[in-house]
Amino acid sequence: MPPISKAKRSKISEQILSHLYNSTPKALFTSAIANEIIRDEEFTKSLLEDLEIHKLVIRVKKSPNGQDYQRWERWRLSNTAFEAYKKIIPSNKIN
């Protein structure tokens, strides 16, 4: 498989951030995000980890019941990224 350019990785990351913004405040599993942007789960996970380094997304490590996940990961938009998106994208759906 040929490598993906930085520009294309950036655009796919923007799709991920947009999808997480539209699903706020719900945290989404990696598989659900990959399914939405029509990409491989491992590739999506690598992009999410890059976004986490830049503090744009936050990894959710516990279930709603408070138990630690063993294999799964959920992701949500960081508060600073959410505020930036809220200024740029007017939305009627702000929870």
Backbone as JSON Lines, residues from 0, in Angstrom:
{"i":0,"aa":"M","n":[0.84,-1.17,0.0],"ca":[0.0,0.0,0.0],"c":[0.9,1.25,0.0]}
{"i":1,"aa":"P","n":[0.66,2.19,-0.9],"ca":[1.48,3.39,-0.92],"c":[1.2,4.27,0.3]}
{"i":2,"aa":"P","n":[2.2,5.03,0.74],"ca":[1.99,5.89,1.89],"c":[1.02,7.02,1.57]}
{"i":3,"aa":"I","n":[0.32,7.48,2.58],"ca":[-0.65,8.56,2.41],"c":[0.05,9.88,2.72]}
{"i":4,"aa":"S","n":[-0.17,10.87,1.89],"ca":[0.5,12.16,2.06],"c":[0.01,12.85,3.33]}
{"i":5,"aa":"K","n":[0.8,13.8,3.8],"ca":[0.44,14.56,5.0],"c":[-0.84,15.36,4.78]}
{"i":6,"aa":"A","n":[-1.02,15.86,3.58],"ca":[-2.22,16.64,3.28],"c":[-3.48,15.77,3.38]}
{"i":7,"aa":"K","n":[-3.4,14.55,2.86],"ca":[-4.56,13.65,2.93],"c":[-4.81,13.19,4.37]}
{"i":8,"aa":"R","n":[-3.73,12.91,5.13],"ca":[-3.89,12.55,6.54],"c":[-4.55,13.7,7.3]}
{"i":9,"aa":"S","n":[-4.18,14.91,6.96],"ca":[-4.76,16.08,7.62],"c":[-6.25,16.2,7.31]}
{"i":10,"aa":"K","n":[-6.62,15.97,6.07],"ca":[-8.04,16.05,5.7],"c":[-8.86,14.95,6.36]}
{"i":11,"aa":"I","n":[-8.3,13.76,6.47],"ca":[-9.0,12.67,7.13],"c":[-9.13,12.97,8.62]}
{"i":12,"aa":"S","n":[-8.1,13.56,9.21],"ca":[-8.17,13.96,10.62],"c":[-9.26,15.0,10.83]}
{"i":13,"aa":"E","n":[-9.41,15.91,9.88],"ca":[-10.48,16.91,9.96],"c":[-11.85,16.24,9.92]}
{"i":14,"aa":"Q","n":[-11.99,15.19,9.12],"ca":[-13.25,14.44,9.07],"c":[-13.54,13.81,10.44]}
{"i":15,"aa":"I","n":[-12.5,13.27,11.06],"ca":[-12.66,12.65,12.39],"c":[-13.12,13.71,13.39]}
{"i":16,"aa":"L","n":[-12.45,14.86,13.4],"ca":[-12.82,15.91,14.34],"c":[-14.24,16.41,14.1]}
{"i":17,"aa":"S","n":[-14.61,16.53,12.85],"ca":[-15.97,16.96,12.52],"c":[-17.01,15.95,13.01]}
{"i":18,"aa":"H","n":[-16.72,14.69,12.82],"ca":[-17.65,13.65,13.27],"c":[-17.76,13.64,14.79]}
{"i":19,"aa":"L","n":[-16.65,13.8,15.48],"ca":[-16.68,13.85,16.94],"c":[-17.43,15.1,17.42]}
{"i":20,"aa":"Y","n":[-17.28,16.21,16.72],"ca":[-18.01,17.43,17.08],"c":[-19.52,17.21,16.94]}
{"i":21,"aa":"N","n":[-19.91,16.56,15.86],"ca":[-21.34,16.33,15.62],"c":[-21.94,15.34,16.61]}
{"i":22,"aa":"S","n":[-21.11,14.51,17.23],"ca":[-21.63,13.53,18.18],"c":[-21.42,13.95,19.64]}
{"i":23,"aa":"T","n":[-20.94,15.17,19.87],"ca":[-20.71,15.66,21.23],"c":[-22.02,15.66,21.99]}
{"i":24,"aa":"P","n":[-22.07,15.28,23.23],"ca":[-21.02,14.93,24.18],"c":[-20.72,13.44,24.25]}
{"i":25,"aa":"K","n":[-21.27,12.66,23.34],"ca":[-21.08,11.21,23.36],"c":[-19.68,10.85,22.88]}
{"i":26,"aa":"A","n":[-19.02,9.94,23.62],"ca":[-17.72,9.41,23.2],"c":[-17.97,8.22,22.28]}
{"i":27,"aa":"L","n":[-17.17,8.12,21.22],"ca":[-17.37,7.08,20.22],"c":[-16.23,6.08,20.23]}
{"i":28,"aa":"F","n":[-16.56,4.84,19.93],"ca":[-15.55,3.8,19.8],"c":[-14.76,4.01,18.51]}
{"i":29,"aa":"T","n":[-13.53,3.54,18.49],"ca":[-12.68,3.65,17.32],"c":[-13.36,3.03,16.1]}
{"i":30,"aa":"S","n":[-14.0,1.89,16.29],"ca":[-14.66,1.21,15.17],"c":[-15.79,2.04,14.58]}
{"i":31,"aa":"A","n":[-16.54,2.74,15.43],"ca":[-17.63,3.58,14.94],"c":[-17.1,4.76,14.13]}
{"i":32,"aa":"I","n":[-15.99,5.33,14.59],"ca":[-15.37,6.43,13.86],"c":[-14.84,5.94,12.52]}
{"i":33,"aa":"A","n":[-14.16,4.79,12.53],"ca":[-13.62,4.22,11.29],"c":[-14.73,3.91,10.31]}
{"i":34,"aa":"N","n":[-15.83,3.41,10.81],"ca":[-16.98,3.09,9.95],"c":[-17.55,4.36,9.33]}
{"i":35,"aa":"E","n":[-17.61,5.44,10.08],"ca":[-18.19,6.68,9.6],"c":[-17.32,7.32,8.51]}
{"i":36,"aa":"I","n":[-16.0,7.29,8.69],"ca":[-15.12,7.93,7.7],"c":[-14.64,6.95,6.64]}
{"i":37,"aa":"I","n":[-15.12,5.71,6.74],"ca":[-14.83,4.65,5.77],"c":[-13.32,4.43,5.63]}
{"i":38,"aa":"R","n":[-12.7,4.13,6.77],"ca":[-11.27,3.85,6.82],"c":[-11.02,2.64,7.7]}
{"i":39,"aa":"D","n":[-9.85,2.06,7.58],"ca":[-9.43,0.93,8.39],"c":[-9.32,1.37,9.86]}
{"i":40,"aa":"E","n":[-9.67,0.46,10.78],"ca":[-9.63,0.79,12.2],"c":[-8.23,1.11,12.69]}
{"i":41,"aa":"E","n":[-7.23,0.38,12.24],"ca":[-5.85,0.63,12.69],"c":[-5.36,2.0,12.19]}
{"i":42,"aa":"F","n":[-5.69,2.33,10.96],"ca":[-5.32,3.64,10.42],"c":[-6.03,4.75,11.2]}
{"i":43,"aa":"T","n":[-7.31,4.55,11.46],"ca":[-8.09,5.52,12.22],"c":[-7.51,5.68,13.62]}
{"i":44,"aa":"K","n":[-7.13,4.57,14.24],"ca":[-6.55,4.64,15.58],"c":[-5.24,5.43,15.56]}
{"i":45,"aa":"S","n":[-4.43,5.25,14.53],"ca":[-3.17,5.99,14.46],"c":[-3.43,7.49,14.32]}
{"i":46,"aa":"L","n":[-4.46,7.85,13.54],"ca":[-4.81,9.27,13.41],"c":[-5.35,9.82,14.73]}
{"i":47,"aa":"L","n":[-6.17,9.04,15.42],"ca":[-6.69,9.47,16.72],"c":[-5.56,9.66,17.74]}
{"i":48,"aa":"E","n":[-4.58,8.79,17.7],"ca":[-3.45,8.93,18.62],"c":[-2.64,10.19,18.29]}
{"i":49,"aa":"D","n":[-2.51,10.51,17.01],"ca":[-1.84,11.76,16.61],"c":[-2.64,12.97,17.11]}
{"i":50,"aa":"L","n":[-3.95,12.91,16.97],"ca":[-4.8,14.0,17.44],"c":[-4.74,14.12,18.96]}
{"i":51,"aa":"E","n":[-4.57,13.0,19.64],"ca":[-4.46,13.02,21.1],"c":[-3.16,13.71,21.52]}
{"i":52,"aa":"I","n":[-2.09,13.47,20.8],"ca":[-0.81,14.13,21.09],"c":[-0.95,15.65,20.96]}
{"i":53,"aa":"H","n":[-1.74,16.08,19.98],"ca":[-1.96,17.51,19.77],"c":[-3.09,18.06,20.65]}
{"i":54,"aa":"K","n":[-3.6,17.22,21.55],"ca":[-4.64,17.6,22.52],"c":[-5.94,18.05,21.86]}
{"i":55,"aa":"L","n":[-6.29,17.41,20.75],"ca":[-7.55,17.7,20.08],"c":[-8.63,16.68,20.43]}
{"i":56,"aa":"V","n":[-8.23,15.47,20.8],"ca":[-9.18,14.45,21.25],"c":[-8.7,13.88,22.58]}
{"i":57,"aa":"I","n":[-9.64,13.28,23.29],"ca":[-9.33,12.66,24.58],"c":[-9.77,11.2,24.52]}
{"i":58,"aa":"R","n":[-8.9,10.32,24.98],"ca":[-9.2,8.89,25.04],"c":[-10.01,8.63,26.31]}
{"i":59,"aa":"V","n":[-11.14,7.96,26.16],"ca":[-11.97,7.59,27.3],"c":[-11.62,6.15,27.66]}
{"i":60,"aa":"K","n":[-11.14,5.95,28.88],"ca":[-10.63,4.65,29.28],"c":[-11.6,3.85,30.14]}
{"i":61,"aa":"K","n":[-12.72,4.46,30.52],"ca":[-13.68,3.78,31.39],"c":[-15.05,3.74,30.74]}
{"i":62,"aa":"S","n":[-15.8,2.7,31.07],"ca":[-17.16,2.58,30.58],"c":[-18.06,3.53,31.38]}
{"i":63,"aa":"P","n":[-19.28,3.76,30.93],"ca":[-20.19,4.6,31.71],"c":[-20.45,4.05,33.12]}
{"i":64,"aa":"N","n":[-20.21,2.75,33.32],"ca":[-20.38,2.14,34.65],"c":[-19.15,2.35,35.53]}
{"i":65,"aa":"G","n":[-18.08,2.91,34.98],"ca":[-16.87,3.16,35.75],"c":[-15.84,2.06,35.69]}
{"i":66,"aa":"Q","n":[-16.08,1.04,34.87],"ca":[-15.11,-0.05,34.75],"c":[-14.1,0.29,33.65]}
{"i":67,"aa":"D","n":[-12.84,-0.11,33.88],"ca":[-11.8,0.1,32.88],"c":[-12.04,-0.79,31.67]}
{"i":68,"aa":"Y","n":[-11.83,-0.23,30.48],"ca":[-11.9,-1.03,29.26],"c":[-10.65,-1.89,29.16]}
{"i":69,"aa":"Q","n":[-10.8,-3.13,28.76],"ca":[-9.67,-4.02,28.57],"c":[-9.11,-3.91,27.15]}
{"i":70,"aa":"R","n":[-10.0,-3.87,26.15],"ca":[-9.56,-3.88,24.75],"c":[-10.06,-2.69,23.95]}
{"i":71,"aa":"W","n":[-11.13,-2.07,24.37],"ca":[-11.76,-1.04,23.56],"c":[-11.28,0.33,23.96]}
{"i":72,"aa":"E","n":[-11.49,1.27,23.06],"ca":[-11.18,2.67,23.32],"c":[-12.3,3.52,22.76]}
{"i":73,"aa":"R","n":[-12.68,4.49,23.54],"ca":[-13.64,5.48,23.06],"c":[-12.92,6.81,23.01]}
{"i":74,"aa":"W","n":[-13.43,7.7,22.19],"ca":[-12.79,8.99,21.97],"c":[-13.83,10.09,21.99]}
{"i":75,"aa":"R","n":[-13.42,11.24,22.5],"ca":[-14.28,12.42,22.45],"c":[-13.42,13.63,22.12]}
{"i":76,"aa":"L","n":[-14.06,14.68,21.69],"ca":[-13.38,15.92,21.36],"c":[-12.92,16.59,22.66]}
{"i":77,"aa":"S","n":[-11.72,17.14,22.68],"ca":[-11.25,17.85,23.87],"c":[-12.05,19.15,24.02]}
{"i":78,"aa":"N","n":[-12.05,19.69,25.21],"ca":[-12.81,20.92,25.46],"c":[-12.3,22.09,24.63]}
{"i":79,"aa":"T","n":[-10.98,22.21,24.48],"ca":[-10.44,23.31,23.69],"c":[-10.8,23.16,22.21]}
{"i":80,"aa":"A","n":[-10.76,21.94,21.7],"ca":[-11.14,21.71,20.31],"c":[-12.62,21.96,20.11]}
{"i":81,"aa":"F","n":[-13.44,21.57,21.09],"ca":[-14.88,21.8,20.99],"c":[-15.17,23.31,20.94]}
{"i":82,"aa":"E","n":[-14.52,24.08,21.8],"ca":[-14.74,25.53,21.82],"c":[-14.31,26.16,20.49]}
{"i":83,"aa":"A","n":[-13.21,25.7,19.93],"ca":[-12.75,26.22,18.64],"c":[-13.75,25.89,17.53]}
{"i":84,"aa":"Y","n":[-14.26,24.65,17.52],"ca":[-15.25,24.26,16.52],"c":[-16.54,25.05,16.69]}
{"i":85,"aa":"K","n":[-16.92,25.29,17.93],"ca":[-18.17,26.0,18.21],"c":[-18.11,27.42,17.65]}
{"i":86,"aa":"K","n":[-16.93,28.04,17.67],"ca":[-16.78,29.39,17.13],"c":[-16.84,29.38,15.61]}
{"i":87,"aa":"I","n":[-16.3,28.32,15.0],"ca":[-16.21,28.26,13.54],"c":[-17.5,27.75,12.91]}
{"i":88,"aa":"I","n":[-18.07,26.69,13.49],"ca":[-19.23,26.04,12.9],"c":[-20.46,26.36,13.73]}
{"i":89,"aa":"P","n":[-21.34,27.22,13.22],"ca":[-22.56,27.47,13.97],"c":[-23.44,26.21,13.96]}
{"i":90,"aa":"S","n":[-23.97,25.88,15.12],"ca":[-24.75,24.66,15.23],"c":[-25.95,24.91,16.12]}
{"i":91,"aa":"N","n":[-27.07,24.34,15.74],"ca":[-28.26,24.39,16.58],"c":[-28.21,23.32,17.64]}
{"i":92,"aa":"K","n":[-27.32,22.34,17.48],"ca":[-27.25,21.19,18.37],"c":[-26.07,21.31,19.32]}
{"i":93,"aa":"I","n":[-26.17,22.2,20.28],"ca":[-25.15,22.32,21.31],"c":[-25.77,21.86,22.61]}
{"i":94,"aa":"N","n":[-25.2,20.79,23.16],"ca":[-25.76,20.19,24.38],"c":[-25.13,20.76,25.61]}
